Amino acid sequence: MALKKASKTKIIGKFQTHKKDTGSPQVQVGITTKRIDQVTKHLKEHKKDNSARRGLLAMVAKRRKLLTYLKMNDPKQYDKLIKGLKMDK
């Protein structure tokens, strides 16, 4: 269930902070959010897939940690990212 290269490139382009940025917290949160959406869709169809459910919980925890880090270190970027991903605070 990995992201396709085109969609990953689109996410990176939207959230990168400079031209060669592929690993900043903003980019990682964007990619993780897209993967969370994919796994959530998968789990709606396959309700008993517990390994996917476990992976989903791990991704949500990773995203929460990245968002907490970003909120503490760069609140302006955090607010921009939340608005860009259409997430609630």
Summary of the structure (lengths in Angstrom):
residues: 89
radius of gyration: 13.6
end to end distance: 27.3
largest distance: 41.8
contacts: 223
relative contact order: 0.14
helix: 75%
strand: 0%
